[in-house]
């Protein structure tokens, strides 16, 4: 007398595996697609598999449309920023007197990019520029800090020394610090010769998670212009 092994019950995974690997099943049993109904997520009514599939496709298309619209919005915003950077660069490049460059850089950042407060300092400049606001002495610690930055710093106002350069420093909730150095902003072997401070009363204007590509390019352009003062 032999004993037979118990048969394992068929699971939902077994059925799903069978259907996924047997594409001809619904061709041979096409009537099932119309007869099987499931609950609709948009109400209590039951719908056929055909209708549910159509609903899923509509939802997928709607999600893709939202993504496309988001991409278009970002593209439009980036194009506008690029145009502002171009205008700012053109205005700074047109300044003939090197002593007027700091003011031109600050005014452009403030007006074109709607930054409430802007200030900058440059050091190791030529003697004829020693009396400018932008060339006032800064501490050695700040110089070392500026040289340590290989990308713009964005985040909350943590009481940085450079914040005191802003006209209304007490109102600043978030800020961006842009190091000025010869060449690319991430050239760690080149010490910084200046620092730009952008301040805002909005705590979310400059956040640690924001992209800094445009700020990096702006720092490099400002560095190229302000290097004429050295």
PEMO-V292835 format. One record per pair of residues at least 4 apart in sequence whose ideal C-beta (glycine too) atoms are under 7 Angstrom apart, sorted by sequence separation. I is the first residue (numbers start at 1). J is the second residue. If there is no record, write none. Layout:
i:j
I:J
I:J
This chain:
i:j
10:14
12:16
13:17
14:18
15:19
16:20
17:21
18:22
24:28
25:29
26:30
31:35
32:36
47:51
48:52
49:53
50:54
51:55
52:56
53:57
54:58
55:59
56:60
57:61
58:62
59:63
60:64
61:65
62:66
63:67
64:68
65:69
66:70
67:71
68:72
69:73
70:74
71:75
72:76
73:77
74:78
75:79
76:80
77:81
78:82
79:83
80:84
81:85
82:86
83:87
84:88
85:89
86:90
87:91
88:92
89:93
90:94
100:104
101:105
102:106
103:107
104:108
105:109
106:110
107:111
108:112
109:113
125:129
138:142
140:144
141:145
142:146
143:147
144:148
149:153
159:163
181:185
183:187
206:210
212:216
213:217
214:218
215:219
216:220
217:221
218:222
219:223
220:224
221:225
222:226
223:227
10:15
40:45
47:52
95:100
110:115
125:130
130:135
138:143
164:169
200:205
19:25
26:32
40:46
95:101
109:115
129:135
157:163
163:169
166:172
179:185
181:187
200:206
26:33
39:46
40:47
183:190
38:46
110:118
182:190
198:206
37:46
38:47
92:101
95:104
109:118
163:172
181:190
37:47
125:135
181:191
37:48
38:49
181:192
36:48
92:104
106:118
122:134
163:175
180:192
181:193
36:49
91:104
92:105
106:119
121:134
122:135
179:192
180:193
34:48
38:52
106:120
120:134
180:194
33:48
40:55
105:120
121:136
123:138
157:172
162:177
180:195
33:49
34:50
92:108
157:173
179:195
180:196
33:50
91:108
121:138
156:173
157:174
160:177
178:195
102:120
156:174
157:175
177:195
178:196
142:161
155:174
88:108
123:143
142:162
177:197
139:161
154:176
175:197
176:198
153:176
175:198
196:219
88:112
152:176
153:177
175:199
87:112
152:177
152:178
174:200
196:222
172:199
173:200
84:112
149:177
172:200
173:201
174:202
84:113
172:201
173:202
174:203
99:129
102:132
149:179
171:201
173:203
174:204
176:206
98:129
166:197
174:205
175:206
185:216
102:134
165:197
174:206
194:226
99:132
146:179
162:195
166:199
174:207
151:185
163:197
185:219
150:185
151:186
162:197
185:220
150:186
163:199
184:220
178:215
193:230
150:188
176:215
180:219
178:218
179:219
178:219
182:223
180:222
181:223
180:223
121:165
147:191
147:192
182:227
119:165
146:192
180:226
119:166
156:203
117:166
143:192
146:195
117:167
117:168
155:206
154:206
155:207
154:207
155:208
154:208
117:172
154:210
122:180
154:212
152:212
151:212
152:215
152:216
151:216
152:219
124:193
123:193
122:193
123:194
122:194
121:194
120:194
121:195
120:195
120:196
120:197
119:197
118:198
117:199
115:198
116:199
116:200
115:200
116:201
109:198
129:229
126:229
122:226
125:229
126:230
125:230
124:230
122:229
105:222
105:225
105:226
101:225
102:226
101:226
101:228
101:229
85:214
98:228
98:229
85:217
89:221
93:225
81:214
85:218
92:225
